[in-house]
């Protein structure tokens, strides 16, 4: 069996480099390149490199970590995602697990727990940060919530457009980021506004924050 191939995804280059240096010293691990700075870039690199484990931050521009996790789980089910974040809530952990993450870990973790988490996730075992209440996370995973229902009713592209609107982008800018036409963006925008009952960009932004799409 070869080394565990790891892709690091975080919008802060310093964190990516630090994790790469830390994990790169472990003989069982292989770090794949310089990592990715957002969810869209992560999807491209997962398709190209097919890592065993993706270390995924949540709060990132263009596509957040939860949405990227959902897409990885749908398109590359053999790739395991370990969330590594500062967001210390059972609700967010449960949401990420429902999206397809195999583990959820805090950035304030220590070296030993990080290594244990990567190895566990690579072997298909779920791993939860010791800073969280596992019973509360499990209950939330099983029951879900109304926000999950709303978000799941959006298409992947509608969720992308929603995040990009909340980040302050206009339709023309969104079209350039997603490499689609402005009319296509306008259609997605209209559809998502209908589904989430929003009437303008300000309301979309409020709901995107509430749903954890942007920090």
C-alpha positions in Angstrom: 0.0 0.0 0.0 1.4 3.4 -1.0 1.4 6.6 1.0 -1.8 8.5 1.8 -2.1 11.2 -0.9 -3.3 14.5 0.6 -4.6 17.7 -1.0 -4.7 20.8 1.2 -7.4 23.4 0.5 -7.4 26.7 2.3 -7.6 30.3 1.1 -4.6 31.3 3.2 -1.3 30.3 1.6 0.5 30.4 4.9 -1.7 27.8 6.4 -1.4 25.6 3.3 2.4 25.8 3.5 2.4 25.2 7.2 0.2 22.1 6.9 2.3 20.8 4.0 5.5 21.2 5.9 4.0 19.5 9.0 2.4 16.6 7.2 5.1 16.3 4.6 7.5 15.0 7.3 5.3 12.0 7.9 6.6 9.0 5.9 3.0 7.6 5.3 1.8 10.9 3.7 2.4 12.4 0.3 1.4 16.1 -0.1 0.1 16.9 -3.6 1.5 20.2 -4.8 0.8 23.6 -3.3 -2.8 22.8 -2.6 -5.9 24.9 -3.6 -7.2 28.3 -2.5 -10.9 27.8 -2.9 -13.5 25.2 -3.6 -13.6 25.6 -7.3 -9.8 25.1 -7.6 -10.1 22.2 -5.2 -12.6 20.4 -7.5 -10.3 20.9 -10.5 -7.3 19.5 -8.5 -9.3 16.5 -7.2 -10.4 15.6 -10.7 -6.7 15.8 -11.9 -4.9 14.3 -9.0 -7.5 12.0 -7.3 -6.1 12.4 -3.7 -7.0 9.9 -0.9 -7.8 12.7 1.5 -8.7 16.4 1.1 -8.0 18.7 4.1 -10.8 21.2 3.6 -11.3 24.7 5.1 -14.9 25.9 5.2 -14.8 29.7 4.7 -13.3 30.3 1.3 -14.2 32.6 -1.7 -15.9 31.6 -4.9 -17.0 28.2 -3.5 -17.0 27.4 0.2 -15.7 24.2 1.7 -19.0 22.7 2.5 -20.2 23.1 -1.1 -16.9 21.7 -2.4 -17.3 18.8 -0.1 -20.8 18.1 -1.4 -19.5 18.1 -5.0 -16.5 15.9 -4.2 -18.8 13.4 -2.5 -21.1 13.4 -5.5 -18.5 13.2 -8.2 -15.6 11.5 -6.5 -17.0 9.3 -3.8 -13.7 7.5 -3.3 -12.1 10.7 -2.1 -12.4 11.4 1.6 -12.8 14.9 2.9 -11.5 16.0 6.4 -12.8 19.4 7.3 -10.2 21.5 9.1 -11.7 24.8 10.3 -12.0 27.4 13.1 -15.8 26.9 13.1 -16.5 25.2 16.4 -20.2 24.3 16.4 -21.9 20.9 16.4 -24.4 22.3 13.8 -21.7 23.1 11.3 -20.0 19.8 11.9 -23.2 18.0 11.2 -23.9 20.0 8.1 -20.5 19.1 6.7 -21.0 15.4 7.5 -24.4 15.5 5.8 -22.6 17.1 2.8 -20.3 14.2 2.6 -17.3 14.9 4.9 -15.8 11.9 6.7 -14.2 14.0 9.4 -14.4 17.4 11.1 -11.4 18.8 13.0 -10.6 22.2 14.6 -7.5 24.2 13.5 -6.6 24.5 17.1 -6.0 20.8 17.3 -2.6 19.3 18.2 -0.2 17.4 15.9 -1.2 14.0 17.2 -4.9 14.4 16.7 -4.4 15.8 13.2 -2.3 12.7 12.2 -4.9 10.4 13.8 -7.7 12.2 11.9 -6.0 11.9 8.5 -5.2 8.2 9.0 -8.7 7.4 10.2 -10.4 9.3 7.3 -8.1 7.8 4.7 -9.3 4.3 6.0 -12.9 5.3 5.7 -13.6 5.9 9.4 -15.4 8.9 10.7 -13.4 11.3 12.9 -14.8 14.1 15.0 -12.8 16.8 16.9 -12.6 16.2 20.6 -13.7 19.8 21.1 -17.2 18.9 19.9 -20.0 16.9 21.5 -20.3 13.8 19.5 -23.8 12.9 20.6 -25.1 16.4 19.7 -23.4 16.1 16.2 -24.9 12.6 15.7 -28.4 13.8 16.6 -28.1 16.8 14.3 -26.8 14.6 11.4 -29.8 12.3 11.8 -32.5 15.0 12.2 -31.2 17.7 9.8 -32.9 21.1 9.8 -35.0 23.4 7.7 -31.9 25.2 6.3 -30.6 21.9 4.9 -33.8 21.4 3.1 -33.7 24.9 1.5 -30.1 24.5 0.5 -30.6 21.0 -0.9 -33.4 22.3 -3.1 -30.9 24.6 -4.9 -28.8 23.2 -7.7 -25.0 23.2 -7.3 -24.8 26.1 -9.7 -27.4 28.1 -7.8 -25.5 27.6 -4.6 -22.4 28.9 -6.3 -24.2 31.9 -7.6 -25.7 32.6 -4.2 -22.3 32.6 -2.5 -20.8 34.8 -5.2 -23.7 37.3 -4.9 -23.1 37.4 -1.1 -19.5 38.1 -1.7 -20.5 41.2 -3.6 -20.1 40.1 -7.2 -22.4 41.4 -10.0 -23.8 39.1 -12.7 -21.0 40.0 -15.2 -18.3 39.2 -12.6 -20.0 35.9 -11.7 -20.3 35.0 -15.3 -16.5 35.5 -15.7 -15.7 33.5 -12.6 -17.9 30.6 -13.6 -17.1 30.9 -17.3 -20.7 31.1 -18.4 -22.9 33.7 -20.0 -24.5 36.6 -18.2 -28.0 35.4 -19.2 -27.2 32.1 -17.6 -26.2 33.7 -14.4 -29.4 35.8 -14.5 -31.5 32.6 -14.9 -29.7 31.0 -11.9 -30.2 34.1 -9.9 -33.9 34.3 -10.6 -34.4 30.6 -9.8 -32.5 30.7 -6.5 -34.4 33.9 -5.4 -37.7 32.1 -6.0 -36.6 29.0 -4.1 -35.3 30.9 -1.0 -37.9 33.6 -1.2 -35.5 36.5 -1.6 -36.2 39.7 -3.5 -32.8 41.4 -3.8 -29.1 40.9 -3.3 -29.2 42.1 0.3 -31.7 39.4 1.2 -29.6 36.8 -0.6 -26.6 37.9 1.3 -28.3 37.7 4.7 -29.5 34.1 3.9 -26.1 33.1 2.6 -24.6 34.1 5.9 -27.3 32.3 7.8 -26.7 29.1 5.8 -23.0 29.2 6.4 -22.1 29.9 2.8 -20.0 32.9 3.7 -18.4 33.9 6.9 
